């Protein structure tokens, strides 16, 4: 019997492997995953679009895509908007590495949430609370600025188990109809952040329903360097010129950013990205997630 040499067998196996790889390539993640650097914190803001059964963008269709994009990005903390109670429980079930904190804007489990999801192996919540964007912020479901929908803030103070650093994450959703309400909301958020009188880093995530860079609400929050916009300060930007809202229709290139990640304190933003993930033409939400990778620096 003629023997086949080791080298010929090896070459044949290599050729077979290459052929199979070409026919059945491994799936490529839609976006990059969390960097290995232990001091990098990956922060996402994401308007989930409230769950409904309305085709073609019903929640059962979108649910696995929300899971997929979050798994691929692997954020450490997510400020979400519009999630309903059952919807948020679905996401928590799909993503067992995360826990969440939130309350419905109508109180309890009622209405849309400004829920904060966090990777429980890395982050430990030390304190949390809520307030409403109105003249009576401690009154649940209060609204006094002409906006029909109630608006609120969820905030959490975290301990980063990896770096042993503490920080605040504030998450909100400004009104989509009344500009005066957006401006009043921005003033209230700024006043309340200033009242913390803290040197800890603070991250503000949200759907602000206002164009970053030009809207008066944006200018109120960023005036005098009170908040820094990570889109402007990041060393690297991906998605330049894209809108952060897609309306379940198409990627829009008008440069209208209504979903922001703002920071205050000793924060260095390495990168920020508008993540345009879709699967077979279906977007997970009518907004794109915005993702910033950042580090907390030492106080000067």
C-alpha positions in Angstrom: 0.0 0.0 0.0 1.3 3.4 -0.9 1.8 5.7 2.1 0.7 9.3 2.1 3.3 11.5 3.6 2.6 13.7 6.7 3.2 16.8 4.7 0.8 15.9 1.9 -1.9 15.0 4.5 -1.3 18.3 6.2 -1.6 20.2 3.0 -4.8 18.4 2.1 -6.3 19.2 5.5 -5.3 22.8 5.2 -6.9 23.0 1.8 -10.1 21.4 3.1 -10.2 23.8 6.0 -9.8 26.8 3.8 -12.6 25.6 1.5 -15.0 25.0 4.4 -14.1 28.5 5.8 -14.9 30.1 2.5 -18.2 28.2 2.2 -19.2 28.7 5.8 -17.5 31.8 7.2 -17.7 32.5 10.9 -20.2 35.2 11.8 -18.6 38.7 12.0 -19.8 40.9 14.9 -21.7 44.0 13.7 -19.5 46.2 15.9 -16.4 45.9 18.0 -16.6 44.5 21.5 -15.5 45.9 24.8 -11.8 46.8 24.9 -9.6 44.7 27.1 -8.2 47.6 29.1 -9.4 47.1 32.7 -10.0 50.8 33.4 -12.1 51.4 30.3 -15.8 51.8 31.0 -18.2 51.2 28.1 -21.3 53.4 28.3 -24.4 53.1 26.1 -27.5 55.3 25.8 -30.3 53.5 24.0 -33.9 54.5 23.3 -35.5 51.0 23.1 -38.8 52.1 21.5 -41.6 51.0 23.7 -42.9 47.4 23.2 -45.9 47.0 21.0 -47.5 44.3 18.8 -47.8 46.6 15.8 -46.2 45.1 12.7 -43.7 45.3 11.2 -41.7 46.5 14.2 -43.4 44.5 16.9 -41.5 43.8 20.0 -41.3 40.0 19.5 -39.5 40.7 16.2 -37.1 43.3 17.7 -36.4 41.6 21.0 -33.7 39.2 19.7 -32.0 42.1 17.9 -31.8 44.2 21.0 -30.2 41.2 22.7 -27.8 40.8 19.9 -26.6 44.4 19.6 -26.1 44.6 23.4 -24.2 41.4 23.5 -21.9 42.5 20.7 -21.1 45.9 22.2 -20.9 44.5 25.7 -21.5 47.8 27.5 -20.8 48.0 31.2 -23.8 50.3 31.8 -26.7 51.3 29.7 -29.1 54.3 30.1 -32.3 53.2 28.4 -35.4 55.1 27.5 -39.0 54.1 26.7 -38.8 50.6 28.0 -42.0 49.2 29.5 -42.0 47.0 32.5 -42.6 43.6 30.8 -40.2 44.7 28.0 -37.4 45.4 30.5 -38.0 42.0 32.2 -37.6 40.4 28.8 -34.3 42.1 28.3 -33.1 41.2 31.8 -34.0 37.6 31.0 -32.2 37.7 27.7 -29.1 39.2 29.3 -28.4 37.5 32.6 -25.1 39.3 33.1 -27.0 42.5 33.7 -29.3 43.8 36.4 -31.4 47.0 36.2 -32.8 49.8 38.2 -35.9 51.9 37.3 -39.4 53.1 37.9 -42.2 53.9 35.4 -42.7 57.6 34.7 -46.3 57.2 35.9 -45.1 55.7 39.1 -44.3 52.1 40.1 -44.5 49.8 37.0 -46.7 52.1 35.0 -45.6 53.9 31.9 -42.2 54.2 30.2 -39.0 53.7 32.2 -35.7 55.5 32.2 -34.1 52.2 33.3 -30.4 51.8 34.0 -28.9 48.4 33.1 -25.5 47.5 34.5 -23.1 44.6 34.3 -23.4 43.1 37.8 -19.9 41.5 37.8 -18.3 44.9 37.4 -20.6 47.5 38.9 -22.2 47.7 42.3 -25.0 50.2 42.9 -24.4 52.1 46.1 -27.4 54.4 45.9 -30.2 55.3 43.5 -33.2 57.5 43.2 -35.6 59.3 40.8 -37.1 62.7 40.2 -39.5 64.1 37.8 -38.8 66.9 35.3 -41.3 69.5 36.7 -41.6 72.3 39.2 -42.3 69.6 41.8 -39.6 67.0 41.1 -40.4 64.9 44.1 -44.0 64.4 43.1 -44.4 61.1 41.2 -45.7 61.6 37.6 -45.7 65.4 38.0 -45.7 67.6 34.8 -45.9 71.4 35.0 -44.2 72.8 31.8 -46.9 72.1 29.2 -45.6 68.7 28.2 -48.3 66.0 27.9 -46.0 63.1 28.7 -44.3 62.8 32.1 -40.5 63.0 32.1 -38.0 62.0 34.7 -34.5 61.1 35.7 -33.1 57.9 37.1 -29.8 58.2 38.8 -27.4 55.6 40.3 -24.2 55.9 42.2 -21.9 53.0 41.3 -18.8 51.4 42.5 -16.6 50.1 39.7 -15.3 46.8 41.2 -12.3 46.7 38.7 -10.9 50.2 39.3 -12.4 50.8 42.8 -13.6 54.1 41.6 -17.1 55.6 42.3 -19.2 57.5 39.8 -22.7 58.7 39.1 -24.9 57.7 36.1 -27.9 59.9 35.4 -30.3 58.9 32.7 -33.2 60.9 31.2 -35.6 61.4 28.4 -36.6 65.0 27.5 -39.9 65.9 26.0 -40.4 65.5 22.2 -42.9 68.2 21.7 -42.4 71.3 23.9 -39.1 73.2 23.6 -39.8 75.2 26.7 -40.1 71.9 28.7 -36.8 70.7 27.3 -35.1 73.9 28.4 -36.7 73.8 31.9 -35.6 70.1 32.1 -32.0 71.1 31.2 -32.0 73.8 33.9 -33.3 71.4 36.5 -30.8 68.7 35.7 -28.0 71.2 35.8 -29.2 72.6 39.2 -29.5 69.2 40.7 -26.1 68.0 39.5 -24.5 71.2 40.9 -26.3 70.6 44.2 -24.5 67.3 44.5 -21.3 69.2 45.1 -19.3 66.2 44.3 -15.9 65.6 42.7 -16.9 62.1 41.5 -17.3 61.7 37.8 -20.8 62.0 36.5 -22.2 60.6 33.3 -25.5 61.9 31.8 -27.2 59.6 29.2 -30.4 60.2 27.4 -32.7 60.9 24.5 -32.9 64.6 24.7 -35.1 65.1 21.7 -32.9 68.1 20.8 -30.1 68.5 18.3 -26.7 68.3 20.0 -24.6 71.4 19.5 -27.4 73.8 18.5 -30.5 73.3 20.7 -30.9 75.6 23.7 -31.3 72.7 26.0 -27.9 71.4 24.9 -26.4 74.8 25.4 -27.8 75.1 29.0 -26.2 71.8 29.9 -22.8 72.5 28.3 -22.5 76.2 29.0 -19.3 77.1 30.8 -18.0 73.6 30.4 -20.5 72.3 33.0 -21.0 69.1 31.0 -18.7 67.9 28.2 -20.2 66.2 25.2 -18.3 63.0 24.5 -19.1 63.3 20.8 -17.0 66.4 20.8 -14.2 65.3 23.2 -13.7 61.7 22.1 -10.4 60.9 20.5 -12.1 58.8 17.9 -15.7 59.1 16.4 -17.6 56.6 14.3 -20.8 57.5 12.5 -19.9 61.1 11.7 -22.8 63.0 10.2 -25.4 60.3 11.1 -28.7 61.0 12.8 -29.2 59.0 16.0 -32.8 58.3 15.1 -33.8 56.1 12.2 -37.6 55.9 12.4 -37.3 52.2 11.5 -36.7 53.3 7.9 -33.2 54.1 6.9 -29.9 55.6 8.1 -30.2 59.3 7.9 -27.2 61.6 7.3 -28.4 65.0 8.5 -26.1 65.1 11.5 -28.9 65.4 14.0 -27.8 63.8 17.3 -30.6 63.7 19.8 -29.1 60.9 21.9 -26.1 62.1 23.9 -23.6 60.9 26.5 -22.4 63.9 28.5 -19.8 63.8 31.3 -18.7 65.9 34.1 -15.5 65.6 36.1 -12.3 63.8 35.4 -13.4 61.7 32.4 -11.4 60.9 29.3 -13.4 59.7 26.3 -11.4 57.4 24.1 -14.1 56.8 21.5 -17.7 57.2 20.7 -19.9 55.5 18.1 -23.4 55.6 16.6 -24.1 51.9 16.2 -26.1 51.3 13.0 -26.7 47.6 13.6 -29.6 45.9 11.7 -30.4 42.3 10.7 -32.1 41.6 7.3 -33.2 45.2 7.1 -34.8 45.2 10.6 -33.5 47.7 13.2 -33.8 46.8 16.8 -35.3 50.2 17.6 -36.2 53.5 16.0 -33.0 54.9 17.6 -29.5 53.8 17.2 -27.5 53.1 20.4 -24.7 55.5 21.1 -21.7 54.0 22.8 -18.8 55.8 24.5 -15.6 54.2 25.9 -14.1 56.2 28.6 -11.7 56.3 31.5 -11.8 58.2 34.8 -8.6 60.1 35.3 -7.0 61.4 38.5 -8.1 64.7 39.9 -5.7 67.5 39.0 
